Amino acid sequence: MMPSHGHGSCPVHANFDPLAKSFLDDPFAVLASLPRETPVFYAPSIDYYVVTRYADIKSVFLDPETYSAAPTQLPLVELVPEAAQILLGGGHKPQPSMVSVDPPAHTRLRSPTARAFTPERVMQMEPRIRRTINQLLNDIDPSSPFDLVSRLTFPLPATMIFSFLGIPERDWSQLKEWCGHRAVLGFGRPMPEEQVLRATQVAAYRRYLATFVASKATVHDDDFTSALLAIHDENPGALTHEEISSIVYGLTFAGHETTNYLIGNLVYRLLEKPERWDAVVADPKLIPSAVDETLRYDPPIPGWRRVTRRPVTLGGVDLPEGAKLFLWLAASGRDASVFPAPETFNLYRSDTSKSLAFGLGIHYCLGAALGKLEARLALEALTGRFPDLRLVAGQKLSFPPNISFRGPQSLWVQVPQHSQMR
């Protein structure tokens, strides 16, 4: 699918497809195969310009007047009319949440959200996060191999964000299922009949949240949704119920998919070379570095999207107004001009805080501190409880078929029997 505007001096990589199995299995091998001198290229498979260089991606994030966030959560493929109609019927607007609106609407939505999402509120969650991790680990029988994703990395962030928002526990499994449909519909390449099925689920998800916010409006609790409703009560024009529902829609998804993959990637990258795991066991002070290095080396959000609002030159390539950009965040973390020896996973690296894994500028991820805290506490608990943990040999990792979220869908680990007998 070629856009109507020309590519000028822009190289076209006809085979580049972030939804191809080879790319999902190992995007870094694809990155290594690209010519070094192509910071921006056009990918017909997705009808996006792919931006790979750290400096260019950073400049896009810091210039919302030139680069709009509008396409961030729009479906990657054009939806069939029936699926689009189902979404609209469920109250799913084309501009679904804070990550995909620009100023001034973005400023108006983010400012009350940030007020409710304070560092204090995040730190208050630490004891609860620790308790949740311990409960999940207590349920594991280390005498046989276990899947770390289903036992820890998936339930932990889902439990934390849903309880943070005040969503009743009886509805958590349904929300997790809806989030899965949302990931495929917005960031994958579903066929027409599958689009209809998934759109029906996403519309139900939207309706549920509208009802949930309405029920909270009458009785406020000590949770994040109630904090947003308190802002509405002070000034109903500052934040409508519909906007609160939209913010909760964003957080129910972003608050667990990304952290699940962050913890999965973190544990995998440490166990991939057992000496890395052993170094962290021997020196727990390395744990924050391990989290930051994973965010650089194998980020849970490998790609994000923008669209140009005017003609602009990026990475030496002239782009027209309306050019869709795929910001390849995973590639920016491997940029040798920013990170020396970028192909090496290095627990002692001092420059990882520069990583663009959580974005930058006005759309910097509000949940970054919470996600990093959950990853750090999970790794502290795992290394403390299972210091000899190892990967189950011979497993083939699989990754979700979408362009924006990446982590193992299962990760089988085991505690060697000799260490259990100590």
Secondary structure, DSSP 8 states (H G I E B T S, - for coil): ---SS--TT--B-TT--TTSHHHHH-HHHHHHHS-TT-SEEEETTTTEEEE--HHHHHHHHT-TTTEE-TTTTS-SS---HHHHHHHHHTT--SS-SGGG--TTHHHHHHHHHHHHS-HHHHHHTHHHHHHHHHHHHHT--TTS-EEHIIIIITHHHHHHHHHHHT--GGGHHHHHHHHHHHHHHHHS---HHHHHHHHHHHHHHHHHHHHHHHHHHHS--SSHHHHHHHHHHH-TTTS-HHHHHHHHHHHHHHHHHHHHHHHHHHHHHHHHSHHHHHHHHH-GGGHHHHHHHHHHHS-S--EEEEEESS-EEETTEEE-TT-EEEEEHHHHTT-TTTSSSTTS--TT-S-GGG--TT--GGG--TTHHHHHHHHHHHHHHHHHH-TT-EE-TT------SSSS----S--EEE--HHHHT-
